C-alpha cells in the first residue's frame, strides 16, 4: 500500500473523529432498527475514538487492511459478494447521525478504501456505565454472582454437555446453547436473593441475551459485553468498584473449576473447588448453599 494512500486514510480517520468529538452520544436502537437494518453506507459508519484502530501510535494496521482488500476483491470476482463469509460489522446507533463501530474497524476500512458503497452491519445496544450504576443502585439484593458468558455460561466443547435445544423455530434465532445446568443454577440464585451479572469480551445485543435467558424462565440482573473494548479511567473504575463494595456484602465469581468469594465486609477472599465427580451445576449449588448456611 502506497505511503500517500496511508497518509490520506489516516487523515480521513482524524477528520471524522474531530468532526464528531464532543457531539456524539449513543442512542438505543429500536426493535425494527435492529432487525431491519442489515446494511449501511460505509460513510455512515464512524470509527470509535477509544479503539486502538483510531489511536495513531497504535493503529490502524495497513497490513490487515490490505489482507481484507485482497479477500474482498477475490470474493467479488468469484461470488459477486465482496463480504462473503465475513461477520457483519458490530455497530451502535449514535446521535446526531450514523453508527459507531464497535468491532470490525479493519474490515470496514478495507471496504471504504476500495470504494464499496455499503457494508453489512449488525446494530446492537450495549449496557452503558450509567445503566450499570442505575441497576446496582436499584437492586434489592445484597449478594452478587458474576460469570463469563463465553467460557462458563454458553456451552462449548470444553465445558461438558449442553442444555437441550430450544424448540423450532426459536432454535433458528437463538443459536447459542446454554451449558447443562445453567437454567437450574440461575433459578436457584434468583430464589435465594442473588443478583446475576454476566460478562463477555465479545459484543452481544443485550436484548438477545436477556431474551435467551427468558426462554429458560430465568432472570439476569446485568449484561455487560464488549469488556475488552470498554475504556474506563482510573476514577471511573474506582467509582464502579466503590458501588459494588457498598451495595453487596460479597461477590461470588463462578468459573469452570472454582467459586471465588470476595467478602466486602471482612475484606477476605476464599476459593472453593468445584467437584468434578458430580454435575458441574450441582457442585456449584452445593458450594453456594454452604456459603449461605
C-alpha positions in Angstrom: 0.0 0.0 0.0 1.4 3.4 -1.0 2.5 5.8 1.7 0.4 8.6 0.3 -2.7 6.5 0.4 -2.0 5.5 4.0 -1.4 9.2 5.0 -4.7 10.2 3.3 -6.7 7.5 5.1 -5.1 8.5 8.4 -6.3 12.0 7.8 -9.8 10.7 7.0 -9.9 9.0 10.3 -8.6 12.0 12.2 -11.0 14.3 10.4 -14.0 12.1 11.2 -13.1 11.8 14.9 -12.5 15.6 15.1 -15.9 16.3 13.4 -17.9 14.2 15.9 -15.8 14.9 19.0 -18.0 16.2 21.8 -21.2 15.9 19.8 -21.9 12.2 19.6 -23.9 10.1 22.1 -25.1 6.5 21.9 -28.9 6.1 21.5 -30.9 3.0 21.9 -31.9 1.4 18.6 -35.5 0.2 18.4 -36.6 -3.3 17.6 -37.2 -2.6 13.9 -33.9 -0.8 13.5 -32.0 -3.7 15.0 -33.9 -6.3 12.9 -34.4 -4.5 9.6 -31.2 -2.6 9.2 -28.6 -5.1 7.9 -26.5 -2.8 5.6 -25.4 0.8 5.8 -23.3 3.2 3.8 -19.6 2.8 4.6 -19.5 6.6 5.1 -22.3 6.3 7.7 -20.1 4.3 10.0 -17.7 6.2 12.3 -14.5 4.9 13.9 -14.6 4.6 17.7 -12.1 7.1 19.0 -11.4 4.9 22.0 -10.5 1.9 19.9 -6.8 1.1 19.2 -7.6 1.4 15.5 -8.1 5.2 15.9 -5.0 5.8 18.0 -2.2 7.0 15.7 0.5 5.4 17.8 -1.2 2.0 17.7 -3.3 1.6 14.6 -4.7 1.2 12.1 -2.8 -1.8 10.7 -2.4 -1.4 6.9 -1.2 -4.9 6.6 -4.5 -6.2 8.0 -6.5 -3.7 5.8 -4.6 -4.9 2.7 -5.4 -8.6 3.5 -9.1 -7.8 3.7 -8.9 -5.8 0.4 -7.4 -8.8 -1.3 -10.1 -11.0 0.1 -12.9 -8.7 -0.9 -11.6 -8.5 -4.5 -11.3 -12.3 -4.7 -14.8 -12.7 -3.3 -16.3 -10.1 -5.7 -14.7 -12.0 -8.7 -15.9 -15.4 -7.6 -19.3 -14.8 -5.8 -20.4 -11.3 -6.7 -20.5 -10.6 -2.9 -17.4 -9.0 -1.6 -18.3 -9.6 2.0 -19.0 -13.3 1.5 -18.1 -15.3 4.6 -17.5 -12.3 6.9 -19.4 -11.5 10.1 -21.3 -8.2 10.0 -19.7 -5.1 11.4 -21.0 -4.6 15.0 -22.2 -1.1 15.4 -24.1 1.1 17.9 -26.6 3.8 16.8 -25.4 7.3 17.7 -26.7 10.8 17.6 -26.5 13.1 15.6 -26.3 10.5 12.8 -24.9 7.2 11.7 -23.4 4.4 13.7 -20.3 3.9 15.9 -18.2 0.9 15.0 -17.8 -1.4 18.0 -16.0 -4.3 16.3 -14.7 -4.7 12.7 -12.7 -1.5 12.1 -10.2 -3.0 9.7 -12.9 -4.8 7.6 -14.8 -1.5 7.3 -11.6 0.3 6.4 -10.9 -2.1 3.6 -14.4 -1.7 2.1 -14.2 2.1 2.4 -10.8 2.3 0.7 -12.0 0.0 -2.1 -14.9 2.4 -2.7 -17.7 0.0 -1.9 -20.9 1.9 -1.1 -22.4 -0.3 1.5 -21.3 -2.9 4.1 -23.3 -5.4 6.2 -23.8 -4.4 9.8 -25.5 -5.6 13.0 -27.0 -2.9 15.1 -26.8 -3.7 18.8 -27.5 -1.9 22.1 -24.8 -2.2 24.8 -25.1 -1.5 28.5 -23.6 1.8 29.4 -21.7 2.6 32.5 -24.6 4.8 33.7 -27.0 2.0 33.2 -24.8 -0.4 35.2 -24.8 2.2 38.1 -28.5 2.5 38.0 -29.0 -1.3 38.1 -26.8 -1.6 41.1 -28.5 1.3 42.9 -32.0 0.0 42.2 -31.2 -3.6 43.2 -32.9 -5.0 46.3 -30.3 -7.7 46.8 -27.0 -7.6 48.8 -25.3 -10.6 47.2 -23.9 -10.8 43.7 -22.7 -13.6 41.3 -20.6 -13.0 38.2 -19.9 -15.4 35.3 -18.2 -15.2 31.9 -20.8 -15.8 29.1 -18.5 -17.5 26.6 -16.3 -19.5 29.0 -18.8 -20.6 31.5 -22.5 -19.9 30.7 -22.6 -20.8 27.0 -21.9 -24.4 26.0 -18.6 -25.1 24.4 -16.8 -28.5 23.8 -14.6 -27.9 26.8 -17.2 -27.5 29.5 -19.4 -30.6 29.2 -22.9 -31.3 27.9 -25.4 -28.7 26.8 -29.0 -28.0 27.6 -31.5 -29.3 25.0 -32.0 -27.0 22.0 -35.0 -24.6 22.2 -37.9 -25.8 20.1 -38.3 -24.8 16.4 -38.3 -22.0 15.3 -36.7 -20.5 18.4 -33.6 -22.6 17.9 -33.0 -20.9 14.5 -32.8 -17.5 16.1 -31.2 -18.4 19.4 -28.2 -20.3 18.2 -26.1 -20.0 21.4 -26.6 -23.1 23.6 -26.5 -23.0 27.4 -24.3 -25.2 29.4 -26.2 -28.1 31.1 -27.5 -26.9 34.5 -27.2 -23.2 33.9 -31.0 -22.6 34.0 -31.3 -24.6 37.2 -28.4 -22.8 38.8 -29.7 -19.3 37.8 -33.2 -20.2 39.1 -31.7 -21.2 42.4 -29.7 -17.9 42.5 -32.9 -15.9 41.7 -34.7 -17.7 44.5 -32.0 -17.1 47.1 -31.6 -13.4 46.6 -28.5 -13.0 44.3 -28.0 -10.5 41.6 -26.6 -12.3 38.5 -24.2 -10.5 36.3 -22.8 -12.0 33.1 -19.9 -10.6 31.2 -18.2 -11.2 27.8 -15.2 -9.7 26.0 -17.3 -10.1 22.8 -20.2 -7.9 21.7 -23.7 -9.2 22.0 -27.0 -7.4 21.9 -28.2 -7.2 25.5 -31.8 -7.8 24.2 -30.7 -11.0 22.7 -29.0 -12.3 25.8 -31.9 -11.3 28.1 -34.5 -12.8 25.8 -32.4 -16.1 25.5 -32.5 -16.4 29.3 -36.2 -15.6 29.4 -36.8 -18.6 27.2 -35.4 -20.7 30.0 -37.5 -18.8 32.6 -34.6 -17.2 34.4 -33.7 -13.6 35.1 -30.3 -12.0 34.7 -29.7 -8.7 36.5 -26.9 -7.2 34.4 -25.4 -8.0 31.0 -22.1 -6.4 30.1 -20.5 -7.2 26.8 -17.5 -5.9 24.8 -15.4 -5.7 28.0 -12.2 -5.9 26.1 -13.1 -2.7 24.2 -14.5 -0.7 27.1 -12.4 2.2 28.1 -12.6 3.5 31.7 -10.5 6.0 33.5 -9.0 5.1 36.9 -11.6 7.3 38.5 -14.4 5.5 36.7 -13.1 2.1 37.7 -12.8 3.2 41.3 -16.3 4.7 41.4 -17.7 1.4 40.0 -15.8 -0.7 42.4 -16.9 1.5 45.3 -20.6 1.0 44.2 -20.1 -2.8 44.3 -18.5 -2.8 47.7 -21.2 -0.5 49.2 -24.1 -2.5 47.6 -23.1 -6.1 48.1 -22.0 -8.0 51.2 -20.0 -10.3 49.0 -19.5 -11.3 45.4 -19.2 -14.8 44.1 -17.3 -15.3 40.8 -18.0 -18.7 39.2 -15.7 -20.2 36.6 -15.2 -23.8 35.3 -13.1 -25.0 38.2 -13.8 -22.8 41.2 -16.1 -20.5 43.0 -14.3 -17.4 44.3 -15.8 -15.4 47.2 -14.9 -11.8 47.7 -16.2 -10.7 51.2 -16.7 -6.9 51.1 -17.3 -6.7 54.9 -14.4 -8.7 56.2 -12.2 -7.9 53.3 -11.5 -11.6 52.8 -11.0 -13.9 49.8 -11.9 -17.6 49.6 -11.7 -20.2 46.9 -13.9 -23.2 46.7 -13.0 -26.0 44.3 -15.8 -27.4 42.1 -16.2 -31.2 42.5 -15.6 -32.7 39.0 -17.1 -36.0 40.2 -20.7 -34.7 40.0 -22.6 -32.4 37.7 -20.9 -29.0 37.5 -24.1 -27.1 38.4 -24.8 -29.4 41.3 -21.4 -28.9 42.8 -21.7 -25.1 42.4 -25.1 -25.1 44.1 -23.7 -27.1 47.0 -20.9 -24.6 47.4 -23.4 -21.7 47.4 -25.6 -23.4 49.9 -22.5 -23.9 52.2 -21.7 -20.2 51.9 -25.3 -19.1 52.7 -25.6 -21.5 55.6 
